[in-house]
């Protein structure tokens, strides 16, 4: 096997940002809200502060899920921290754009490596909560990482950064989790096919299936696009 070829990129090399594709359900309202917030954010507060805030909130959301094993009202704390996570994770990039203080490579890398660890903490906490089977929580983490990898590869080869799939993005996922927490707070199980099943088990299986289908469909579509773009003449 040939040794891998390594290249070193320099910040002085021209860089073209990928086109952001955001077609989620709440995107129009969310965009206006974030711009409104960015214009009123104190000058001392910068994008790095918001990224750190979002990461810390997601970590605490995972801890709160774990604590819900002993006190179900910790599920309410999860909702609070998900809201704070939305603020930090969504506002950091908007703030940079509004202030024209963008760092495309740094921002893209930091934002998504933070998302990776955030997902690990959140799913880890959910696995410890007792409200979902650990294997399903692990499956959701794997499915999330797979669809993230597909998105990042598409960003590199096609210059198109997919922020949502089939009208669903990170904000919709947070909203679904928040609603799920409120339902579970009242009753952790639902009747389905004559059985009593944990709500988060059912929701988790649906989420895994949905993310896997999205990943496969997107991978096939982008493979076809690239094949046509780089077709070899016989």
Secondary structure as a PSIPRED ss2 file (coil, helix, strand):
# PSIPRED VFORMAT (PSIPRED V4.0)

   1 X C   1.000  0.000  0.000
   2 X C   1.000  0.000  0.000
   3 X C   1.000  0.000  0.000
   4 X C   1.000  0.000  0.000
   5 X C   1.000  0.000  0.000
   6 X C   1.000  0.000  0.000
   7 X C   1.000  0.000  0.000
   8 X C   1.000  0.000  0.000
   9 X C   1.000  0.000  0.000
  10 X C   1.000  0.000  0.000
  11 X C   1.000  0.000  0.000
  12 X C   1.000  0.000  0.000
  13 X C   1.000  0.000  0.000
  14 X C   1.000  0.000  0.000
  15 X C   1.000  0.000  0.000
  16 X C   1.000  0.000  0.000
  17 X C   1.000  0.000  0.000
  18 X C   1.000  0.000  0.000
  19 X E   0.000  0.000  1.000
  20 X E   0.000  0.000  1.000
  21 X E   0.000  0.000  1.000
  22 X C   1.000  0.000  0.000
  23 X C   1.000  0.000  0.000
  24 X C   1.000  0.000  0.000
  25 X C   1.000  0.000  0.000
  26 X C   1.000  0.000  0.000
  27 X H   0.000  1.000  0.000
  28 X H   0.000  1.000  0.000
  29 X H   0.000  1.000  0.000
  30 X H   0.000  1.000  0.000
  31 X H   0.000  1.000  0.000
  32 X H   0.000  1.000  0.000
  33 X H   0.000  1.000  0.000
  34 X H   0.000  1.000  0.000
  35 X H   0.000  1.000  0.000
  36 X H   0.000  1.000  0.000
  37 X H   0.000  1.000  0.000
  38 X H   0.000  1.000  0.000
  39 X H   0.000  1.000  0.000
  40 X C   1.000  0.000  0.000
  41 X C   1.000  0.000  0.000
  42 X C   1.000  0.000  0.000
  43 X C   1.000  0.000  0.000
  44 X C   1.000  0.000  0.000
  45 X C   1.000  0.000  0.000
  46 X C   1.000  0.000  0.000
  47 X H   0.000  1.000  0.000
  48 X H   0.000  1.000  0.000
  49 X H   0.000  1.000  0.000
  50 X H   0.000  1.000  0.000
  51 X H   0.000  1.000  0.000
  52 X H   0.000  1.000  0.000
  53 X H   0.000  1.000  0.000
  54 X H   0.000  1.000  0.000
  55 X H   0.000  1.000  0.000
  56 X H   0.000  1.000  0.000
  57 X H   0.000  1.000  0.000
  58 X H   0.000  1.000  0.000
  59 X H   0.000  1.000  0.000
  60 X H   0.000  1.000  0.000
  61 X H   0.000  1.000  0.000
  62 X H   0.000  1.000  0.000
  63 X H   0.000  1.000  0.000
  64 X H   0.000  1.000  0.000
  65 X H   0.000  1.000  0.000
  66 X H   0.000  1.000  0.000
  67 X H   0.000  1.000  0.000
  68 X C   1.000  0.000  0.000
  69 X C   1.000  0.000  0.000
  70 X C   1.000  0.000  0.000
  71 X C   1.000  0.000  0.000
  72 X C   1.000  0.000  0.000
  73 X C   1.000  0.000  0.000
  74 X H   0.000  1.000  0.000
  75 X H   0.000  1.000  0.000
  76 X H   0.000  1.000  0.000
  77 X H   0.000  1.000  0.000
  78 X H   0.000  1.000  0.000
  79 X H   0.000  1.000  0.000
  80 X H   0.000  1.000  0.000
  81 X H   0.000  1.000  0.000
  82 X H   0.000  1.000  0.000
  83 X H   0.000  1.000  0.000
  84 X H   0.000  1.000  0.000
  85 X H   0.000  1.000  0.000
  86 X H   0.000  1.000  0.000
  87 X H   0.000  1.000  0.000
  88 X H   0.000  1.000  0.000
  89 X H   0.000  1.000  0.000
  90 X H   0.000  1.000  0.000
  91 X H   0.000  1.000  0.000
  92 X H   0.000  1.000  0.000
  93 X H   0.000  1.000  0.000
  94 X H   0.000  1.000  0.000
  95 X H   0.000  1.000  0.000
  96 X H   0.000  1.000  0.000
  97 X H   0.000  1.000  0.000
  98 X H   0.000  1.000  0.000
  99 X C   1.000  0.000  0.000
 100 X C   1.000  0.000  0.000
 101 X C   1.000  0.000  0.000
 102 X C   1.000  0.000  0.000
 103 X C   1.000  0.000  0.000
 104 X H   0.000  1.000  0.000
 105 X H   0.000  1.000  0.000
 106 X H   0.000  1.000  0.000
 107 X H   0.000  1.000  0.000
 108 X H   0.000  1.000  0.000
 109 X H   0.000  1.000  0.000
 110 X H   0.000  1.000  0.000
 111 X H   0.000  1.000  0.000
 112 X H   0.000  1.000  0.000
 113 X H   0.000  1.000  0.000
 114 X H   0.000  1.000  0.000
 115 X H   0.000  1.000  0.000
 116 X H   0.000  1.000  0.000
 117 X H   0.000  1.000  0.000
 118 X H   0.000  1.000  0.000
 119 X H   0.000  1.000  0.000
 120 X H   0.000  1.000  0.000
 121 X H   0.000  1.000  0.000
 122 X H   0.000  1.000  0.000
 123 X H   0.000  1.000  0.000
 124 X H   0.000  1.000  0.000
 125 X H   0.000  1.000  0.000
 126 X H   0.000  1.000  0.000
 127 X H   0.000  1.000  0.000
 128 X H   0.000  1.000  0.000
 129 X C   1.000  0.000  0.000
 130 X C   1.000  0.000  0.000
 131 X C   1.000  0.000  0.000
 132 X C   1.000  0.000  0.000
 133 X C   1.000  0.000  0.000
 134 X H   0.000  1.000  0.000
 135 X H   0.000  1.000  0.000
 136 X H   0.000  1.000  0.000
 137 X H   0.000  1.000  0.000
 138 X H   0.000  1.000  0.000
 139 X H   0.000  1.000  0.000
 140 X H   0.000  1.000  0.000
 141 X H   0.000  1.000  0.000
 142 X H   0.000  1.000  0.000
 143 X H   0.000  1.000  0.000
 144 X H   0.000  1.000  0.000
 145 X H   0.000  1.000  0.000
 146 X H   0.000  1.000  0.000
 147 X H   0.000  1.000  0.000
 148 X H   0.000  1.000  0.000
 149 X H   0.000  1.000  0.000
 150 X H   0.000  1.000  0.000
 151 X H   0.000  1.000  0.000
 152 X H   0.000  1.000  0.000
 153 X H   0.000  1.000  0.000
 154 X H   0.000  1.000  0.000
 155 X H   0.000  1.000  0.000
 156 X H   0.000  1.000  0.000
 157 X H   0.000  1.000  0.000
 158 X H   0.000  1.000  0.000
 159 X C   1.000  0.000  0.000
 160 X E   0.000  0.000  1.000
 161 X E   0.000  0.000  1.000
 162 X E   0.000  0.000  1.000
 163 X C   1.000  0.000  0.000
 164 X E   0.000  0.000  1.000
 165 X E   0.000  0.000  1.000
 166 X C   1.000  0.000  0.000
 167 X C   1.000  0.000  0.000
 168 X E   0.000  0.000  1.000
 169 X E   0.000  0.000  1.000
 170 X H   0.000  1.000  0.000
 171 X H   0.000  1.000  0.000
 172 X H   0.000  1.000  0.000
 173 X H   0.000  1.000  0.000
 174 X H   0.000  1.000  0.000
 175 X H   0.000  1.000  0.000
 176 X H   0.000  1.000  0.000
 177 X H   0.000  1.000  0.000
 178 X H   0.000  1.000  0.000
 179 X H   0.000  1.000  0.000
 180 X H   0.000  1.000  0.000
 181 X H   0.000  1.000  0.000
 182 X H   0.000  1.000  0.000
 183 X H   0.000  1.000  0.000
 184 X H   0.000  1.000  0.000
 185 X H   0.000  1.000  0.000
 186 X H   0.000  1.000  0.000
 187 X C   1.000  0.000  0.000
 188 X C   1.000  0.000  0.000
 189 X E   0.000  0.000  1.000
 190 X E   0.000  0.000  1.000
 191 X E   0.000  0.000  1.000
 192 X E   0.000  0.000  1.000
 193 X C   1.000  0.000  0.000
 194 X C   1.000  0.000  0.000
 195 X E   0.000  0.000  1.000
 196 X E   0.000  0.000  1.000
 197 X E   0.000  0.000  1.000
 198 X E   0.000  0.000  1.000
 199 X H   0.000  1.000  0.000
 200 X H   0.000  1.000  0.000
 201 X H   0.000  1.000  0.000
 202 X H   0.000  1.000  0.000
 203 X H   0.000  1.000  0.000
 204 X H   0.000  1.000  0.000
 205 X H   0.000  1.000  0.000
 206 X H   0.000  1.000  0.000
 207 X H   0.000  1.000  0.000
 208 X H   0.000  1.000  0.000
 209 X H   0.000  1.000  0.000
 210 X H   0.000  1.000  0.000
 211 X H   0.000  1.000  0.000
 212 X H   0.000  1.000  0.000
 213 X H   0.000  1.000  0.000
 214 X H   0.000  1.000  0.000
 215 X H   0.000  1.000  0.000
 216 X H   0.000  1.000  0.000
 217 X H   0.000  1.000  0.000
 218 X H   0.000  1.000  0.000
 219 X H   0.000  1.000  0.000
 220 X H   0.000  1.000  0.000
 221 X H   0.000  1.000  0.000
 222 X H   0.000  1.000  0.000
 223 X H   0.000  1.000  0.000
 224 X H   0.000  1.000  0.000
 225 X H   0.000  1.000  0.000
 226 X H   0.000  1.000  0.000
 227 X H   0.000  1.000  0.000
 228 X H   0.000  1.000  0.000
 229 X H   0.000  1.000  0.000
 230 X C   1.000  0.000  0.000
 231 X C   1.000  0.000  0.000
 232 X C   1.000  0.000  0.000
 233 X C   1.000  0.000  0.000
 234 X C   1.000  0.000  0.000
